[in-house]
Amino acid sequence: MSVLRGIGVGRGAAVGPVAVARPAPALPAEERTDPEVADAVVADALAAIEAVADALDQHA
């Protein structure tokens, strides 16, 4: 499931100029517990959400 599905954007959908990519495969257990990996995953998710929000603002 896409990180963005919770805000109404389906997997593979496009919102304006922003295409929502399919989610990456699950991380191995040792990476899931690594704080640096977790920070990177959260940063990527927030960047994707901000990109969608910006695209929606442009179409509003």
CNS distance restraints for C-alpha pairs under 8 A (distance, minus, plus):
assign (resid   1 and name CA) (resid   5 and name CA) 6.90 0.50 0.50
assign (resid   1 and name CA) (resid  11 and name CA) 6.72 0.50 0.50
assign (resid   1 and name CA) (resid  22 and name CA) 7.85 0.50 0.50
assign (resid   1 and name CA) (resid  23 and name CA) 6.68 0.50 0.50
assign (resid   2 and name CA) (resid   9 and name CA) 7.97 0.50 0.50
assign (resid   2 and name CA) (resid  10 and name CA) 6.74 0.50 0.50
assign (resid   2 and name CA) (resid  11 and name CA) 5.37 0.50 0.50
assign (resid   2 and name CA) (resid  20 and name CA) 7.98 0.50 0.50
assign (resid   2 and name CA) (resid  21 and name CA) 7.82 0.50 0.50
assign (resid   2 and name CA) (resid  22 and name CA) 6.40 0.50 0.50
assign (resid   2 and name CA) (resid  23 and name CA) 5.63 0.50 0.50
assign (resid   3 and name CA) (resid  23 and name CA) 7.45 0.50 0.50
assign (resid   3 and name CA) (resid  45 and name CA) 6.78 0.50 0.50
assign (resid   4 and name CA) (resid   8 and name CA) 6.88 0.50 0.50
assign (resid   4 and name CA) (resid   9 and name CA) 5.50 0.50 0.50
assign (resid   4 and name CA) (resid  10 and name CA) 7.08 0.50 0.50
assign (resid   4 and name CA) (resid  11 and name CA) 8.00 0.50 0.50
assign (resid   4 and name CA) (resid  20 and name CA) 7.90 0.50 0.50
assign (resid   4 and name CA) (resid  48 and name CA) 7.94 0.50 0.50
assign (resid   4 and name CA) (resid  49 and name CA) 6.84 0.50 0.50
assign (resid   5 and name CA) (resid   9 and name CA) 4.65 0.50 0.50
assign (resid   5 and name CA) (resid  10 and name CA) 5.07 0.50 0.50
assign (resid   5 and name CA) (resid  11 and name CA) 6.96 0.50 0.50
assign (resid   9 and name CA) (resid  13 and name CA) 6.39 0.50 0.50
assign (resid   9 and name CA) (resid  15 and name CA) 7.90 0.50 0.50
assign (resid   9 and name CA) (resid  20 and name CA) 7.85 0.50 0.50
assign (resid  10 and name CA) (resid  20 and name CA) 7.90 0.50 0.50
assign (resid  11 and name CA) (resid  20 and name CA) 6.54 0.50 0.50
assign (resid  11 and name CA) (resid  21 and name CA) 6.86 0.50 0.50
assign (resid  11 and name CA) (resid  22 and name CA) 5.81 0.50 0.50
assign (resid  12 and name CA) (resid  19 and name CA) 6.89 0.50 0.50
assign (resid  12 and name CA) (resid  20 and name CA) 5.30 0.50 0.50
assign (resid  12 and name CA) (resid  21 and name CA) 5.52 0.50 0.50
assign (resid  12 and name CA) (resid  22 and name CA) 5.86 0.50 0.50
assign (resid  13 and name CA) (resid  19 and name CA) 6.17 0.50 0.50
assign (resid  13 and name CA) (resid  20 and name CA) 5.58 0.50 0.50
assign (resid  13 and name CA) (resid  21 and name CA) 7.88 0.50 0.50
assign (resid  14 and name CA) (resid  18 and name CA) 5.70 0.50 0.50
assign (resid  14 and name CA) (resid  19 and name CA) 4.27 0.50 0.50
assign (resid  14 and name CA) (resid  20 and name CA) 5.88 0.50 0.50
assign (resid  15 and name CA) (resid  19 and name CA) 6.28 0.50 0.50
assign (resid  15 and name CA) (resid  20 and name CA) 7.71 0.50 0.50
assign (resid  15 and name CA) (resid  52 and name CA) 6.56 0.50 0.50
assign (resid  15 and name CA) (resid  55 and name CA) 6.56 0.50 0.50
assign (resid  15 and name CA) (resid  56 and name CA) 7.17 0.50 0.50
assign (resid  16 and name CA) (resid  55 and name CA) 5.66 0.50 0.50
assign (resid  16 and name CA) (resid  56 and name CA) 7.22 0.50 0.50
assign (resid  16 and name CA) (resid  59 and name CA) 7.54 0.50 0.50
assign (resid  17 and name CA) (resid  55 and name CA) 6.77 0.50 0.50
assign (resid  18 and name CA) (resid  51 and name CA) 6.88 0.50 0.50
assign (resid  18 and name CA) (resid  52 and name CA) 6.43 0.50 0.50
assign (resid  18 and name CA) (resid  55 and name CA) 6.83 0.50 0.50
assign (resid  20 and name CA) (resid  48 and name CA) 7.89 0.50 0.50
assign (resid  27 and name CA) (resid  31 and name CA) 6.05 0.50 0.50
assign (resid  27 and name CA) (resid  32 and name CA) 5.96 0.50 0.50
assign (resid  28 and name CA) (resid  32 and name CA) 6.34 0.50 0.50
assign (resid  29 and name CA) (resid  33 and name CA) 6.63 0.50 0.50
assign (resid  30 and name CA) (resid  34 and name CA) 6.61 0.50 0.50
assign (resid  31 and name CA) (resid  37 and name CA) 6.25 0.50 0.50
assign (resid  31 and name CA) (resid  38 and name CA) 8.00 0.50 0.50
assign (resid  32 and name CA) (resid  37 and name CA) 6.96 0.50 0.50
assign (resid  32 and name CA) (resid  38 and name CA) 6.68 0.50 0.50
assign (resid  33 and name CA) (resid  37 and name CA) 7.86 0.50 0.50
assign (resid  33 and name CA) (resid  38 and name CA) 7.42 0.50 0.50
assign (resid  34 and name CA) (resid  38 and name CA) 6.31 0.50 0.50
assign (resid  35 and name CA) (resid  39 and name CA) 6.07 0.50 0.50
assign (resid  36 and name CA) (resid  40 and name CA) 6.25 0.50 0.50
assign (resid  37 and name CA) (resid  41 and name CA) 6.19 0.50 0.50
assign (resid  38 and name CA) (resid  42 and name CA) 6.21 0.50 0.50
assign (resid  39 and name CA) (resid  43 and name CA) 6.07 0.50 0.50
assign (resid  40 and name CA) (resid  44 and name CA) 6.13 0.50 0.50
assign (resid  41 and name CA) (resid  45 and name CA) 6.21 0.50 0.50
assign (resid  42 and name CA) (resid  46 and name CA) 6.11 0.50 0.50
assign (resid  43 and name CA) (resid  47 and name CA) 6.10 0.50 0.50
assign (resid  44 and name CA) (resid  48 and name CA) 6.22 0.50 0.50
assign (resid  45 and name CA) (resid  49 and name CA) 6.23 0.50 0.50
assign (resid  46 and name CA) (resid  50 and name CA) 6.06 0.50 0.50
assign (resid  47 and name CA) (resid  51 and name CA) 6.11 0.50 0.50
assign (resid  48 and name CA) (resid  52 and name CA) 6.31 0.50 0.50
assign (resid  49 and name CA) (resid  53 and name CA) 6.14 0.50 0.50
assign (resid  50 and name CA) (resid  54 and name CA) 6.05 0.50 0.50
assign (resid  51 and name CA) (resid  55 and name CA) 6.20 0.50 0.50
assign (resid  52 and name CA) (resid  56 and name CA) 6.11 0.50 0.50
assign (resid  53 and name CA) (resid  57 and name CA) 6.12 0.50 0.50
assign (resid  54 and name CA) (resid  58 and name CA) 6.32 0.50 0.50
assign (resid  55 and name CA) (resid  59 and name CA) 6.56 0.50 0.50
assign (resid  56 and name CA) (resid  60 and name CA) 6.19 0.50 0.50
